[in-house]
């Protein structure tokens, strides 16, 4: 939850910098509740990407979530209704924490433990977004240089996410995706660049595995 | 996409539903589902999809900024320096938020030093 707060503040600031109102930014955080997808939304507003593309890219970005259920299933309460409630709260960070800690929790208490972890993270995310959205507006008016620094939050976040995900033999895929998408973005095709990056990265991964 | 148009809210609603479905779908399917076992298999090309997509988004966000900043060289240096600071911080620590804040601090410092602020 401590790690969530600064990213949520960053989203709030970047959201207002992208032209969203405070309530809009907070609603996006409360409803979507997926950091990478939310920042994709901001990047798409900036790039003028059609919304149908944004939704398609969000679907691709979220495919990784399909892996969390099977890995956590043996640790969670068996009641399907409870699992479906907990599913809304299953972010990357909540999954990582639960996967590492849930086994040490008594089976009878696991449902409540997961709900507390997930709700705490969700509320932290919304609160951080609200702080960022509020601070971002004031900064723009009173401290223009600070506001310029805050607009750097979006490229900084994606740089951090890319560097942290380029591990475990994925360096080549990420480098190929960056190069391909970068070339298309330089030519002005920013929407196409995102999709091309995904395709090129997966192809590089397959080629490397075959080699 | 316009942030004030109905398309924006349609996108937000669709993204919310899709995000929830990708999290909930595995709990609706059988644990013995062939599809899920295939997805969870180690070394699946799917493991490269998320990072590759993030790299694509990063390029789409950063490259236009770099081209814009290229018109004024000091701004370009601060931007590139800020990205480098973020990259180093994110490799040294696992906390994404802290790495972003350090990168922003580096960018701000370089902006102030170059007199761009």
Interface residues (C-beta under 8 A of the other chain):
Chain A: X2 X3 X4 X5 X6 X7 X9 X10 X18 X19 X20 X24 X27 X28 X31 X32 X33 X34 X36 X37 X39 X40 X41 X43 X44 X45 X46 X47 X48 X49 X50 X51 X54 X55 X57 X58 X59 X60 X61 X62 X63 X64 X65 X66 X67 X68 X69 X70 X71 X73 X74 X80 X83 X84 X87 X88 X90 X144 X145 X146 X148 X149 X150 X152 X153 X154 X155 X156 X157 X158 X159 X160 X161 X162 X163 X164 X165 X166 X168 X170 X173 X174 X175 X176 X177 X178 X180 X181 X182 X184 X185 X186 X190 X191 X193 X194 X195 X196 X197 X198 X199 X200 X201 X202 X204 X205 X206 X209
Chain B: X1 X2 X3 X7 X8 X10 X11 X12 X13 X14 X15 X16 X18 X19 X20 X22 X23 X24 X25 X26 X27 X28 X31 X36 X37 X39 X40 X43 X45 X46 X47 X48 X49 X50 X51 X52 X53 X54 X55 X56 X57 X58 X59 X60 X61 X62 X63 X64 X65 X67 X79 X82 X83 X86 X87 X89 X90 X91 X94 X95 X96 X97 X98 X99 X100 X101 X103 X104 X107 X108 X111 X112 X117
